[in-house]
């Protein structure tokens, strides 16, 4: 299940004057072309922000080497690595308000997923 967050208020980063609540018009979002965008797996993420309040979320996939040897050989291989490379998949820039919206959408979706699993007895 997907969750869409919609805000009708200006974000904190906005330089606009406050909007009179009687002037607010709510228009639904229509996601177009979603099925045309490839789904990419990720297993690593980090976030950073700049002094102007722009948050940058970088996501990627770490690909450790295959461990096909015995226990000793695998340990030696891992110890010889200086690092496991992470291939970036996407870098997403957003305001603080949008970062909050993304967090809420993910939290809601995880909660729904867990409830479904519990209902199915898994």
Backbone as CSV, one residue per row, in Angstrom:
resi,resn,N_x,N_y,N_z,CA_x,CA_y,CA_z,C_x,C_y,C_z
1,UNK,0.832,-1.176,0.000,0.000,0.000,0.000,0.875,1.238,0.000
2,UNK,0.522,2.201,-0.792,1.266,3.446,-0.837,0.534,4.493,-0.013
3,UNK,1.266,5.428,0.485,0.695,6.504,1.265,1.138,7.813,0.662
4,UNK,0.181,8.679,0.390,0.487,10.000,-0.136,0.284,11.024,0.964
5,UNK,1.246,11.880,1.161,1.097,12.969,2.110,0.834,14.243,1.323
6,UNK,-0.148,15.007,1.771,-0.524,16.207,1.049,-0.500,17.378,2.025
7,UNK,0.138,18.458,1.656,0.183,19.629,2.511,-0.410,20.807,1.759
8,UNK,-1.299,21.525,2.416,-1.872,22.714,1.797,-1.284,23.978,2.393
9,UNK,-0.381,23.837,3.360,0.278,24.971,3.994,1.648,25.184,3.347
10,UNK,2.118,26.428,3.275,3.474,26.645,2.770,4.485,25.988,3.702
11,UNK,5.595,25.504,3.159,6.633,24.887,3.979,7.406,25.961,4.715
12,UNK,8.148,25.556,5.757,8.948,26.497,6.532,9.988,27.187,5.659
13,UNK,10.484,26.454,4.659,11.520,27.019,3.802,10.953,28.044,2.820
14,UNK,9.626,28.104,2.712,8.984,29.010,1.783,9.161,30.456,2.228
15,UNK,9.347,31.361,1.292,9.490,32.781,1.585,8.165,33.517,1.382
16,UNK,7.091,32.780,1.094,5.791,33.396,0.847,5.168,33.900,2.138
17,UNK,4.238,34.854,1.986,3.482,35.353,3.126,2.502,34.278,3.567
18,UNK,2.098,34.282,4.860,1.106,33.303,5.325,-0.163,33.385,4.488
19,UNK,-0.772,32.232,4.260,-1.963,32.147,3.428,-3.192,32.136,4.335
20,UNK,-4.191,32.910,3.958,-5.464,32.901,4.679,-6.114,31.549,4.436
21,UNK,-6.571,30.887,5.514,-7.142,29.540,5.386,-8.322,29.503,4.425
22,UNK,-9.043,30.612,4.257,-10.179,30.649,3.317,-9.702,30.621,1.867
23,UNK,-8.410,30.904,1.642,-7.863,30.917,0.285,-7.259,29.579,-0.122
24,UNK,-7.180,28.646,0.812,-6.547,27.353,0.528,-7.488,26.485,-0.297
25,UNK,-6.954,25.944,-1.366,-7.703,25.027,-2.219,-6.954,23.701,-2.222
26,UNK,-7.641,22.621,-1.943,-7.013,21.299,-1.923,-7.280,20.605,-3.262
27,UNK,-6.212,20.182,-3.905,-6.312,19.483,-5.189,-5.614,18.142,-5.025
28,UNK,-6.292,17.023,-5.353,-5.653,15.707,-5.194,-4.486,15.528,-6.163
29,UNK,-3.559,14.679,-5.761,-2.422,14.346,-6.613,-2.784,13.169,-7.507
30,UNK,-2.334,13.205,-8.744,-2.523,12.090,-9.673,-1.134,11.631,-10.117
31,UNK,-0.707,10.478,-9.608,0.607,9.939,-9.956,0.543,9.384,-11.375
32,UNK,1.351,9.942,-12.270,1.345,9.563,-13.681,2.706,8.956,-14.036
33,UNK,2.711,7.807,-14.696,3.952,7.197,-15.168,4.704,6.391,-14.128
34,UNK,4.089,6.088,-12.992,4.772,5.347,-11.933,5.287,4.006,-12.451
35,UNK,4.496,3.313,-13.240,4.903,1.997,-13.750,6.020,2.075,-14.785
36,UNK,6.329,3.273,-15.256,7.407,3.450,-16.229,8.773,3.638,-15.553
37,UNK,8.769,3.839,-14.245,10.012,4.057,-13.504,10.471,2.719,-12.930
38,UNK,11.723,2.327,-13.176,12.184,1.036,-12.666,12.259,1.009,-11.140
39,UNK,11.959,-0.140,-10.566,12.103,-0.349,-9.131,13.523,-0.837,-8.901
40,UNK,14.249,-0.149,-8.031,15.633,-0.503,-7.749,15.751,-0.881,-6.281
41,UNK,16.414,-1.977,-5.998,16.627,-2.416,-4.623,17.705,-1.555,-3.966
42,UNK,17.535,-1.296,-2.676,18.558,-0.604,-1.893,18.718,-1.327,-0.562
43,UNK,19.897,-1.228,0.015,20.101,-1.765,1.360,20.965,-0.830,2.216
44,UNK,21.243,0.355,1.688,22.027,1.356,2.411,21.411,2.736,2.180
45,UNK,21.489,3.597,3.197,20.981,4.961,3.047,21.692,5.880,4.030
46,UNK,21.853,7.123,3.640,22.293,8.147,4.582,21.669,9.468,4.181
47,UNK,21.523,10.331,5.178,20.898,11.629,4.958,21.815,12.720,5.475
48,UNK,21.792,13.851,4.822,22.566,14.991,5.260,21.749,16.251,4.973
49,UNK,22.110,17.356,5.584,21.402,18.596,5.328,22.399,19.738,5.181
50,UNK,21.952,20.793,4.508,22.816,21.961,4.357,22.271,23.106,5.212
51,UNK,23.029,24.176,5.353,22.606,25.282,6.213,21.284,25.939,5.784
52,UNK,20.912,25.787,4.519,19.662,26.378,4.039,18.445,25.499,4.305
53,UNK,18.662,24.326,4.936,17.533,23.460,5.273,17.160,22.462,4.195
54,UNK,18.036,22.237,3.244,17.768,21.239,2.206,18.323,19.901,2.686
55,UNK,17.482,18.887,2.712,17.886,17.546,3.119,18.178,16.729,1.866
56,UNK,19.276,15.985,1.882,19.639,15.128,0.757,19.700,13.694,1.274
57,UNK,18.828,12.855,0.742,18.790,11.435,1.077,19.475,10.681,-0.058
58,UNK,20.542,9.973,0.282,21.266,9.174,-0.707,21.028,7.705,-0.383
59,UNK,20.586,6.942,-1.368,20.325,5.520,-1.180,21.126,4.730,-2.200
60,UNK,21.525,3.521,-1.804,22.335,2.694,-2.694,22.287,1.246,-2.287
61,UNK,23.092,0.450,-2.971,23.147,-0.979,-2.681,24.593,-1.398,-2.470
62,UNK,24.822,-2.079,-1.351,26.139,-2.621,-1.047,26.210,-4.032,-1.619
63,UNK,27.286,-4.313,-2.290,27.475,-5.631,-2.896,28.738,-6.274,-2.349
64,UNK,28.619,-6.960,-1.212,29.799,-7.643,-0.691,30.202,-8.786,-1.620
65,UNK,31.449,-9.224,-1.535,31.884,-10.315,-2.407,31.176,-11.615,-2.024
66,UNK,30.998,-12.504,-2.990,30.394,-13.794,-2.648,31.318,-14.592,-1.726
67,UNK,30.724,-15.189,-0.722,31.494,-16.001,0.236,31.248,-17.466,-0.100
68,UNK,32.112,-17.986,-0.958,31.912,-19.350,-1.455,32.923,-20.348,-0.908
69,UNK,33.889,-19.846,-0.134,34.911,-20.741,0.418,34.478,-21.295,1.764
70,UNK,35.389,-21.922,2.411,35.129,-22.422,3.756,35.134,-21.270,4.751
71,UNK,34.862,-21.598,6.005,34.781,-20.587,7.049,36.069,-19.763,7.152
72,UNK,37.213,-20.440,7.125,38.502,-19.758,7.247,38.775,-18.875,6.027
73,UNK,38.516,-19.413,4.834,38.755,-18.651,3.597,37.847,-17.424,3.533
74,UNK,36.581,-17.581,3.927,35.646,-16.458,3.924,36.085,-15.369,4.897
75,UNK,36.552,-15.777,6.075,37.023,-14.822,7.077,38.223,-14.056,6.548
76,UNK,39.165,-14.765,5.921,40.354,-14.115,5.364,39.974,-13.131,4.263
77,UNK,39.020,-13.528,3.414,38.561,-12.644,2.340,37.965,-11.370,2.931
78,UNK,37.102,-11.511,3.920,36.468,-10.340,4.528,37.477,-9.441,5.220
79,UNK,38.444,-10.045,5.882,39.472,-9.260,6.569,40.378,-8.520,5.592
80,UNK,40.493,-9.012,4.374,41.359,-8.369,3.389,40.690,-7.158,2.721
81,UNK,39.410,-6.997,2.921,38.692,-5.882,2.290,38.972,-4.576,3.022
82,UNK,39.225,-3.522,2.274,39.359,-2.201,2.894,37.985,-1.579,3.103
83,UNK,37.023,-1.971,2.273,35.648,-1.478,2.375,34.763,-2.286,1.430
84,UNK,33.475,-2.295,1.711,32.496,-2.858,0.777,31.931,-1.679,0.001
85,UNK,32.016,-1.731,-1.304,31.548,-0.626,-2.145,30.021,-0.557,-2.138
86,UNK,29.520,0.682,-2.067,28.087,0.935,-2.170,27.863,1.689,-3.472
87,UNK,26.994,1.143,-4.331,26.657,1.799,-5.593,25.434,2.677,-5.377
88,UNK,25.561,3.997,-5.579,24.407,4.876,-5.400,23.302,4.548,-6.400
89,UNK,22.074,4.603,-5.924,20.906,4.365,-6.771,20.169,5.681,-7.024
90,UNK,20.077,6.518,-5.979,19.386,7.801,-6.136,19.826,8.767,-5.049
91,UNK,19.770,10.058,-5.373,19.973,11.133,-4.395,18.749,12.026,-4.498
92,UNK,18.060,12.170,-3.387,16.806,12.918,-3.360,16.947,14.137,-2.456
93,UNK,16.677,15.315,-2.974,16.759,16.541,-2.202,15.350,16.997,-1.844
94,UNK,15.189,17.446,-0.587,13.851,17.862,-0.141,13.960,18.857,1.001
95,UNK,12.874,19.579,1.218,12.797,20.502,2.336,12.548,19.705,3.619
96,UNK,12.652,20.375,4.760,12.376,19.727,6.040,10.946,19.194,6.077
97,UNK,9.999,19.975,5.590,8.597,19.541,5.585,8.409,18.283,4.741
98,UNK,9.083,18.229,3.596,8.965,17.044,2.749,9.679,15.846,3.365
99,UNK,10.798,16.074,4.063,11.481,14.979,4.760,10.553,14.391,5.826
100,UNK,9.853,15.242,6.560,8.877,14.774,7.553,7.769,13.970,6.879
101,UNK,7.315,14.432,5.743,6.258,13.754,4.996,6.706,12.368,4.539
102,UNK,7.945,12.266,4.062,8.491,10.971,3.630,8.590,10.022,4.815
103,UNK,9.081,10.527,5.950,9.185,9.676,7.146,7.813,9.172,7.583
104,UNK,6.819,10.040,7.594,5.468,9.643,8.006,4.890,8.610,7.047
105,UNK,5.107,8.794,5.755,4.590,7.844,4.764,5.213,6.470,4.958
106,UNK,6.532,6.419,5.192,7.198,5.137,5.418,6.738,4.490,6.724
107,UNK,6.619,5.286,7.787,6.173,4.745,9.070,4.759,4.175,8.961
108,UNK,3.884,4.872,8.266,2.505,4.397,8.095,2.480,3.103,7.291
109,UNK,3.275,3.053,6.243,3.304,1.866,5.394,3.872,0.662,6.131
110,UNK,4.926,0.846,6.930,5.503,-0.242,7.728,4.479,-0.744,8.741
111,UNK,3.762,0.168,9.371,2.727,-0.211,10.341,1.640,-1.053,9.670
112,UNK,1.210,-0.641,8.476,0.192,-1.394,7.736,0.716,-2.779,7.352
113,UNK,1.966,-2.856,6.929,2.582,-4.122,6.546,2.638,-5.077,7.730
114,UNK,3.075,-4.559,8.876,3.165,-5.402,10.072,1.799,-5.879,10.529
115,UNK,0.805,-5.028,10.437,-0.560,-5.418,10.812,-1.068,-6.525,9.893
116,UNK,-0.768,-6.418,8.615,-1.196,-7.442,7.657,-0.502,-8.784,7.963
117,UNK,0.818,-8.726,8.209,1.551,-9.947,8.533,1.000,-10.598,9.794
118,UNK,0.689,-9.779,10.795,0.151,-10.303,12.054,-1.210,-10.948,11.812
119,UNK,-2.041,-10.316,10.987,-3.371,-10.854,10.681,-3.271,-12.175,9.923
120,UNK,-2.233,-12.307,9.124,-2.026,-13.551,8.353,-1.308,-14.620,9.183
121,UNK,-0.912,-14.268,10.403,-0.239,-15.208,11.289,1.202,-15.468,10.912
122,UNK,1.857,-14.516,10.312,3.254,-14.682,9.886,4.181,-13.953,10.820
